[in-house]
Amino acid sequence: MPQLVYKEGMNAAVFSPCDAAVAQCANPVATASHHRLVLISTILASSLAFVDGSVVNVALPAIARSLDADARALQWVVNAYLLPLSALLLLGGAAGDHFGRRRLLIAGTILFALASLACALAPNLSTLLASRLVQGVGAAILMPNSLAILGQTFSGESKGRAIGIWAASGAALGAIGPVIGGWLVDLGSWRAIFLLNLPLAAAAVVLAWRFVPDDHNARDQPLDALGGLLATIALAALTWALTLGSGRSGWTASALTASVLAGGLLLLFLRIEKQRGDAAMMPLGLFSSKSFVGLSILTFLLYGALGALFVLVPYLLIEAAGYSAIAAGAALLPLPLVLTLTSPTAGALASRIGPRLPLTLGPLLVAAGFLLALRIDTTANYWIDVLPMISLIALGMSAAVAPLTTAVLTAVDARHIGSASGLNSAVARGGGLVATAMLGSVLAAEGNQLITAFHAAMTVCAIACTVASLSAFGLLAREGPPRGPDGPRK
């Protein structure tokens, strides 16, 4: 089993990305004339997950008022989507390897669009949460397969550039979405934010159907459905435990029981994955690489902190600082703008120098940005208090995003591109899931208590990013691992 140096949707290694893997594909995915349209189709499809992961955050106060939702319910508006996305990304990537990545990309996009329409029409909170759950399933299908299609379409240094463009475009759409969503909320309709997904989904389906050639790389072994089910239930129990524990009631008997159940199910999941070996949706052999372990820790912590940022900053600016929804959404715009300008270059650079340096320095810049968030209070001025914080975080993320994505794809063979990208994405989404589940005390606070709780959360995020940097510095190889006949060096 080849070792992987990986990251969630963002990687880079020193050698040419997955040249051997692409050469082994039974049916090369696209001709050169179609590469650009393949890239566009994957960007549009994956942007659904990025947009929906951010646009809802701006609407949380409006949803709370409209559907009479308390802090715990608001956490589930976010986590009902993140839960299946985190747990089933692993199975979604493996399903793409099994049934065909193009077919799964189209199916996941259609499912996501139908669930988005259901969210827009939801008459009550229960219906909204159920629809968000289905959205997460659709995103778990389309996300890893969009990235895997890039991995088998591009090769050499063009892969680093393509993934950089993919990552930057997704981040840009994901952060521009809240501006449009905030405008719609200010007009009086939080439901309309879910309708933003429909034209994106339609364009993605048409382009994928027309320009992404069908792939026939089905594997003989059955899908790890039991592993996917156990992972989902275990994460649900963990999310429920953290949601209860972070609320006003604290760690009651119910919260402790849920946490014990989650621990037991996770251990059972790992045992089954070990028994299935290379056929598991999360092959444990991937963790025999020290670099892979370091990147997994980095991904979980960095994206957990980012998930907390996307939930808390718009919420605080609206509830405590008196910002309009569109102003709160626009507050995050420097992040996608910086990523759009710098990620392609960062991806190509990391393909030449290796990921260790950018993945060490990037999280440190992000940590410094979170410390600047301690200046934000009820009188927050955007240009003086908010913009410096967002800009510094954006610079740090731009150094990490593309290198992380390229690293995972360049370290696995063609048979495991889908599984590896799914695992990578699952770790990142899992970080956001856990972080959101722990925000109950912040979302339930009011007035000065809200500011104090927000500052405490930002401090924890800064610490998490510092640990992420240390994991990259201590566990990644000093030079990009060269590809040998059996894959990258451990």
N, C-alpha and C positions, 0 to 999 in steps of 0.2 A: 504493500500500500504506500503510495507516494506521500511524503510529508507535505503539509501545506503551511505556507506562510499566508495568513488570510485576514480578511476584514470584511465587514458587512457592506456590501455594495460599494466598497472602495479599497482598491489594492494596488500595489505596485511592486514589482521585483526587478532585479538587475538584469535578468536574462529576458529574451524575447518571450512575450506572454503566450503560453500554451501552444507554441508552434507544433510540438509533437502531438498534442491532443487534437488539434485541427487536422493534421495530416492523417490521423487515424479515423476520422469520421467517415462512415460508409458513404454518405452522400453530402458533399460539400454544400454548405448552406446557401451561398449567394454568389452571383457573379459580381465583378468589380463595379459594373454599372448600376447595380441595385444596392450596393452597400449603404449609400447615404439614406435611401428610403427605408432600409431595414433599421438603421439607427433611429430614424424619426419615429417609426412605428413602435420601437421598444421604449423610446422616451415618452411618447404619448401614453402608452399603457402603464408604465411604471409611475408616471406623474399622477395618476389617479390615487395611488397609495400615498404619495408625498403630499398632494393637495389635501386629501381627506384627513391626513394626520395632523394638519395644521389649521385648516380653515374652521374646524369645529371649535377650536379653543377660543376664538374671538366671539363665538355665539353662546358660550356657556352661561354668562349672566342672563341673556335673553331667554335661553331655554329654561333656566331655573325659574324665571318669572312666569313664562308661558305654561309650563307643565308642572309647576309647584314642586320643583326638585330641590332636595337638600344637598348638603356637601357630598354625602355618600353616593347619591344618585348621579351627581355631576362627575364623580370619579368613574362611575360605570359608563357614562356616555362616552368617555375616552377609552376605557379599558374593555368594554364590550367589543370594540373594534380591534384593540391591540392583542387581546387574548388569543383568538384564533389565528391572527396574523403571526404571533410569536410561535405558537405551538405547531401550526400546520405548514409553515414555510418549509420545514424539513421534508414533509411528505409531498408538498407541492413541487419541490425541486426533483425529488426522486420520481414522482409521477411523470414529470416532463421527460426524464431519461427513459421512462418505460413506454409511455404512450405517444411521445412526440412533443417537442417543445412548442412548435407553432400551434398545434391543436389545443394545448393547455393554455397558451397565452390568449387565444381567442375566447375559449370557454370562460376563463377567469375574468376577462374584461367584460363579457356580456353579463355574467353573474353580478359583478360589481355594479354595473349600470342599473340593473333591475333592483338591486338592494338600495341604491341611492334614490331611485324613484320612490321606493317604499318609505324611506326616511323622510322624504319631502312631504309625503301624504300621511305620516303617522298621526293618529288622533290622540294618542296618549303616550306616556313615558315607556310603558311596557313594549308597545309596538316599535317605538324608536330604538330601544335597546336590542330587540330581536333583529331589527333590520340592520343595525350597526354590526351585530354578530355575523350576519350573512355577508356584509361588506368585507369584514375581516377574512372570511373564507375565500372570497373572490380575490382579495389582494394577496393572500398566501399562495394562490395558484399562479397569478400573473407575474408577481415580483421576481421570483427566482428564475422563471423561464425567460423573462425579458433579458435578464443579465446573462443567462446561459447562451441565449441566441447570439448575443454580442461576442461571447467567448469563442464560439465556433465559427463566427463570420469573419472576424478580424484576426490578424496575426502580426507579430513583430512589434515595432514601435507604434504602428497605427492602432494597435489594441489599447495601449496606454492612453493615446489621444481620444479614442472613441469612448472609453470608459470615463475619462475625465469629462468629456462633453455630456455623456449620459448622466453622470453624477451632478454636474453643475446645472444642467437643464432641469433635472428633477427637483433639486434644491430650490432653483429659481421659481419654478411653478408652485412648489410647495409653500413658498413664503409670499409670493405675489397673490396667491389665493386668499389669504386673510384680508388683504386690502379690499379686494372685490367683495369678499364675504362680509367684511365690516360695513361696507357701503350698503349692501343689501339688508343687513341687520338694522342699520340706522334708518332705512326706509320702512322698517317695520316687519320684515319677513325673514326670520332665521331659516325657514323651510327652503327658501330659494337657494341657500348655499349648497344644498345637495344636488340641485339641478345643474350646477356648474360642471358636474362630472359627465353629464350625458353627451355633450358634443365632443369632449375629449375621448370618451369611450368609442363613440361612433367612428371617429377618424382613425383611431388605433386599430379597430377591427377591420376596416376597409383596407388600410395599408398592409396589415399583417396578412390578410387573406390574399392580397394581390402580389406582394413583393417578397414575403418571407417563404422560401420554398419549404415544402413538407419534408420532415426528417423522419427517417425510419431506423432509429437506433434502439428499438425496444429491447429490453433485457428479459431474460427467461424467468428470473426469480420473481415471486409475487411481491407486491408492495407491503411495506411494514405497517399495515393498518392498525395492528394492536399497539405498536409503539406510538403511532400518532394519537390514538385514543388516550393512552396513558399519559402522554405528555400534555394533552389538552386538559384532562381532568386534574392532573397535578398542578399545572399552572393556574387553573381556575381556583383550586383550593388555596394555593399560595396567595393569589391576588385577593381573595376574600379575606384571608387571615390578615394580610397587611392593611387592607381597607378598614377592617374592624379595629385593628390595633392602633392605627394612626388617627382614629376618630376620637371624639370626646370621651367615649366610654373606656377607651384604652384596651389593654390586653385582658379581656374577659375570658371566661371558660370557653365560650364559642370560638373566639379568636385563637386560643391556644389549641383547641381541638382541631380546627382547620389547618393550623400550621403543622401539627403532628401528622395529620392525614396527608398533607402535601409532601412532607419529608418521606413518608413511607412509600407513596406512589412514585416519587422520583427515584428512590432506590430500586423499586421494582422495575421501573423503566430502564434504568442503567443495566440491570441484570439481564433483561430481555435483549437489549441492544448488544450486550457482550456475547450472548448466545448466538445471535444472528450474524455476528462478525461483519464481513464486508457487505452483506445483504441488508444490514440495518439502515434505517433512514438517517441515523447519526452514527456512522462507524466510529467506534471508540479508538480505533487505530490512528485516527487523525490527531489525537491528543498526545501521541508519542513524540511529536515534534515540539521542542521547547519554544520555538518561534510561534507556532500555532497557539500554544497555551498563552503566551504573552499577548498576542494579538486578540485573543478571545477576551482576556481580562480588560485590555484597553478598550475594545469595542463596547463591552457591557457597561463600563463605567462612563466612558465619554458620551455614549448615546443615551444613557440614563440621565446624565446631567442635562443634555440638550433637550430631552423630553420634558424634564421639569421646567426648563426655561420657556419652552413654547406654551406650556399651560399657565405658568404663574405670571409671566411678565404682562401679557394682555389682560389677564384677570385683575391683577393689581392696578394697572393703569386705568382700567374702567371703574373698578369698585372703590379704589382709594384715592386715585389722583384725578378723577373726574374726566378722563379722556373719553371721546366718542369711540364707538366700535371701529370705525374706519381709521381713526388716528392710532388706536392701539394696534390694529393690524399693520399699518404702515410703519410702526415703530421697528418692526423686524426686517424691513426691506434691505438695509445694508448687508445683512447676512447673505441673501441670495445674489445680490449684485457682486459682492466680493468673490463669492464662490464661482459665479459665472465667468468672471474675468481671469481667475487664477487657477481653477482646478485643472483645465486641460494642460497647462504648462507644468503644474505640479505632478500630474500623472506621467507625463513624458520624462520629466526630470528624475522622478523616483524610479522609472524603468532603467535609468542609467546608473544612478548612484546607490540604489537600494533604499528600503523604507525606514531604516533605523533612525537616521537623523531627523527626517521630517516628522516621524511619529513620536519622537521624543520631544521636539521643540513645540509642535503644534498643540498638544494638550496643555503644556505649560502656559502658552498664550491664552488658551481658553480659561484656564484656572485664574489667571490675572484678570480676565474680563469679568468673571463671576465675583471677584473681590470688589471690582468697581461697582457692581450692583448694590453694594451696601450703602451707596450714596442716594439711592432712590427711596423717596418717601411720599407723603401726601402732596407735597409741593413740587414734585419732580418736574424739572424743565427738560424737555426732550434733548435739546442741543447740548446742554451742559452735563446732564445726569445719565440719560439713556443712551444717546448716540455713541459716546466713547466706549461704553460697556459692550454694546452690540458689535461695534467695529472691531474691537480687539478679539472678541469671540469669533467673529467671521474670519479674521486673519489666521487664527489658530486652526479653525476647522478646514480652511482651504489648504493648509499644509498637510492635513491628515486624510481628508475624504478620498481623493483619487488614489493615493498610495495604498490605502487599506483595501480598496476594491480590487485593484490590479493584483495585489499580493495573493489574494485567495485564488484567483483564476489561473495565475501563472504557476501555481504549485500543485495542481491536480491534473490527472489525465482526463481524456474526453469522457470516460465512463462516469466520472464523479463530478463533472462540472455543475450539474443541477443540484446534486446533494450538497456540495461544498458551498455553493452560493446561497442555498436555502438555509444551511446551518449558520453561515455568516450573518445573513439578514435576521435570522431568528434571534441570535445573540443580541443584536442591536435593538430589535423591537422588544425583546425581553427586558432589556435595560430600561426602556421607556415605560414598559408595563409595570415593572417593580417600582420605578420612581413615582409614577402617577398614583399607584396604590398607597404610597406613603405620604401623600400630600393632604390627607384628610384634615389635619389640624390647621393647615394653612387656609384651605378653602372654607373651613367652618369659622374662621376668625373674622373679626370686624374691627374697624377703627385702628387705633394704635396697636392692638394685638395682631392685626393682619400684617402691619409693617414689621413688627418684631419677628413673627413667624416666617415672613418672606426672607428677611435678612438671615435667619438661621438656616433656611433651605439653601440660599445662595452660598453660604459658607460651606455647607456639606458638599455642594456641587463642586466648589473649588478644590476641596480635599480629594474628592473622587477623581477629578481630572489630573491632579498631581500624582496620585497613585497610578493612573493610566499611563502617564509619562514614564514613571519609574519602571513599569512593567515592560514597556517597549525598550527602554535603555538596558535593562538587565537581562531580558530574555531573547531579544532579537539578535541575530548574527550581526557581526560588525560589518560584513559585506553582504550584498545580495547573494543568496545561495545559487551557485551555478547549476545548470541542469545537466545531469549525467544520463547514462543510458537507462537508469531505473527511476528517473525523476529527480527532483531537487534534493540537495544534500541536507541532512538533518542539522 
